[in-house]
Amino acid sequence: MEASGPATVPVYEPSRSPEVERRYAQRSPEPSKGWSEKLALLWHERGFLVGVIWKTFFVAAAIVLLLPNHYEGVTKIVPGESQSGPAGLLAKLGGAGGSLAGGLGMDTASLLGVKTPSAFYIEIMKSRTVQDRLIDRFDLRHRYSLIGRRLPGLYKTGFYKTWLGRWLLEDDYYASRKQVKSFTDFDEDKKSGVVTLAFTDYERQKAAEIANAYVEELNRVAAELNTSDAHRERMFLEDRLKQAKIELDQAALALSQFSSSHTMMDPQNQGRTMMDAAARIQGELIVAESDLKGLQQTYSDDNVKVRTIKARIGELQSQLRKLLGGPGAPAGGDSAGSSLYPSMRTLPLLGNQYTDLYRQAKIQETVYEFLTQQYEMAKIQEAKELPTVRTMDLAVAPERKAGPYRTFIVLLSVFGGLVLASVWIIGRNAWEQVPGDHPNRLLLEQVSADVHASVHRVRGWFRPR
């Protein structure tokens, strides 16, 4: 028996009941409507669209008229130049290979991963420390409170100074920082390094003042964060100078107390003077003794001249003993009749002590003078290395407002209302064409019925019984 080829089995479509055919016909996708039919539908509802347009126009116009004007204070700063550290390296690289990197559209600092001064200063101005100082300086907790932002004129009246105003127009630091951050805009020019700072406020003058205050606080915080070698040297010298001043005062006080208690100013000159005085007294004593011997040969001891010469000799001997510090001389300088100056016997010992105290005072004075010179030089060097910025354009009161753009807001609102109304019309028409037994329609009707029942039940709870 020979094979005549593969047998062909006929394929028949399965038979469907009339109900299944009806449902299949209902669920089959209908041809989508074109833009002409949608435009015709919108034209048919043009009265509704016109009503939405003019109502949206008047509502948006009323709202934008209540919005306060915004003014923008703009200042431009240039980082200080330094030939040491990353800035000097970048300057050298900019001169050597800056043209190549600029031609390729690349930033030298970004390629090397080096922190640029402009980026560093921007981060300082974004810091919480600077923001809190600005908030306290310009009372921004009241100015930018929730009600103060909506009604800035209420802040200008001074209402915030009352207890009710402090309660209504006071905000915490967190909310004030967020508002300050939203009102501040930084722009860094990578090529020139110029930083543009723009601050927005409800008043012209206040916007310029806060923008300039940013630069002031930047210099202050940058000076506090300065950790250069000159800064550390200046801090060390400042502490050492304070200690040297204390030691100098103590040495000078000890020298002055010793000089006052022993009546000593300059041992060398004082000793020379005392020697001259002793020699003069010794000479006068010799002359007086010669005169006494001559008078004793002529007169008796009871004679007036003899007694006068003897009294003079006694006084000269007493003065000589005081100067020499010999036996019979008063030991101290405080008793009555004692000498006002130290004796020649005690002068070398006192002179040694005085010289030692004087030497200590001169050493401390020399150290203090040297530290003072070094301290002043360190201050000058620190001022040279201090990371300060230079102001290119000082912020001034703006002549024109920066916002809001009322015409643009009104037109955008009208356009948005028109778009939403058109979407509503097209969506409503598409929903009306959905069959009543469609699952989505049945689900929405069920959900709507349940929501109405829940609302009715809640209302019944609050009705008086």
Secondary structure as the mmCIF struct_conf table of DSSP 4:
data_model
#
loop_
_struct_conf.conf_type_id
_struct_conf.id
_struct_conf.beg_label_comp_id
_struct_conf.beg_label_asym_id
_struct_conf.beg_label_seq_id
_struct_conf.end_label_comp_id
_struct_conf.end_label_asym_id
_struct_conf.end_label_seq_id
HELX_LH_PP_P HELX_LH_PP_P1 PRO A 6 PRO A 10
HELX_LH_PP_P HELX_LH_PP_P2 GLU A 13 SER A 15
HELX_RH_AL_P HELX_RH_AL_P1 PRO A 18 ARG A 27
BEND BEND1 SER A 28 SER A 28
HELX_LH_PP_P HELX_LH_PP_P3 PRO A 29 LYS A 33
HELX_RH_AL_P HELX_RH_AL_P2 TRP A 35 HIS A 44
TURN_TY1_P TURN_TY1_P1 GLU A 45 GLU A 45
HELX_RH_AL_P HELX_RH_AL_P3 ARG A 46 LEU A 66
BEND BEND2 LEU A 67 LEU A 67
HELX_LH_PP_P HELX_LH_PP_P4 PRO A 68 ASN A 69
STRN STRN1 HIS A 70 HIS A 70
STRN STRN2 TYR A 71 PRO A 79
HELX_LH_PP_P HELX_LH_PP_P5 GLY A 80 GLU A 81
BEND BEND3 GLN A 83 SER A 84
TURN_TY1_P TURN_TY1_P2 GLY A 85 GLY A 85
HELX_RH_AL_P HELX_RH_AL_P4 PRO A 86 GLY A 103
TURN_TY1_P TURN_TY1_P3 LEU A 104 GLY A 105
HELX_RH_AL_P HELX_RH_AL_P5 THR A 108 LEU A 112
TURN_TY1_P TURN_TY1_P4 GLY A 113 GLY A 113
HELX_LH_PP_P HELX_LH_PP_P6 VAL A 114 THR A 116
HELX_RH_AL_P HELX_RH_AL_P6 PRO A 117 MET A 125
TURN_TY1_P TURN_TY1_P5 LYS A 126 LYS A 126
BEND BEND4 SER A 127 SER A 127
HELX_RH_AL_P HELX_RH_AL_P7 ARG A 128 PHE A 138
TURN_TY1_P TURN_TY1_P6 ASP A 139 ASP A 139
HELX_RH_AL_P HELX_RH_AL_P8 LEU A 140 ARG A 143
TURN_TY1_P TURN_TY1_P7 TYR A 144 TYR A 144
BEND BEND5 SER A 145 SER A 145
HELX_RH_AL_P HELX_RH_AL_P9 LEU A 146 ARG A 150
HELX_RH_AL_P HELX_RH_AL_P10 PRO A 152 LYS A 156
TURN_TY1_P TURN_TY1_P8 THR A 157 GLY A 158
HELX_RH_3T_P HELX_RH_3T_P1 PHE A 159 LYS A 161
BEND BEND6 THR A 162 THR A 162
HELX_RH_AL_P HELX_RH_AL_P11 TRP A 163 LEU A 168
BEND BEND7 LEU A 169 LEU A 169
HELX_RH_AL_P HELX_RH_AL_P12 TYR A 173 PHE A 183
STRN STRN3 THR A 184 GLU A 188
TURN_TY1_P TURN_TY1_P9 LYS A 190 SER A 192
STRN STRN4 VAL A 195 ASP A 201
BEND BEND8 TYR A 202 GLU A 203
HELX_RH_AL_P HELX_RH_AL_P13 ARG A 204 GLU A 224
TURN_TY1_P TURN_TY1_P10 LEU A 225 LEU A 225
HELX_RH_AL_P HELX_RH_AL_P14 ASP A 229 HIS A 262
TURN_TY1_P TURN_TY1_P11 THR A 263 THR A 263
BEND BEND9 MET A 265 MET A 265
HELX_RH_AL_P HELX_RH_AL_P15 PRO A 267 GLN A 296
TURN_TY1_P TURN_TY1_P12 GLN A 297 THR A 298
BEND BEND10 TYR A 299 TYR A 299
TURN_TY1_P TURN_TY1_P13 ASP A 301 ASP A 302
BEND BEND11 ASN A 303 ASN A 303
HELX_RH_AL_P HELX_RH_AL_P16 VAL A 304 LEU A 324
TURN_TY1_P TURN_TY1_P14 GLY A 325 GLY A 325
TURN_TY1_P TURN_TY1_P15 PRO A 327 GLY A 328
BEND BEND12 ALA A 329 ALA A 329
BEND BEND13 ALA A 331 ALA A 331
BEND BEND14 GLY A 333 SER A 335
TURN_TY1_P TURN_TY1_P16 ALA A 336 GLY A 337
BEND BEND15 LEU A 340 TYR A 341
TURN_TY1_P TURN_TY1_P17 MET A 344 THR A 346
HELX_RH_AL_P HELX_RH_AL_P17 LEU A 347 GLU A 385
STRN STRN5 VAL A 389 ASP A 393
BEND BEND16 GLU A 399 ARG A 400
STRN STRN6 GLY A 403 GLY A 403
HELX_RH_AL_P HELX_RH_AL_P18 ARG A 406 GLU A 432
TURN_TY1_P TURN_TY1_P18 GLN A 433 GLN A 433
BEND BEND17 VAL A 434 VAL A 434
TURN_TY1_P TURN_TY1_P19 GLY A 436 ASP A 437
HELX_RH_AL_P HELX_RH_AL_P19 PRO A 439 PHE A 462
BEND BEND18 ARG A 463 ARG A 463
#
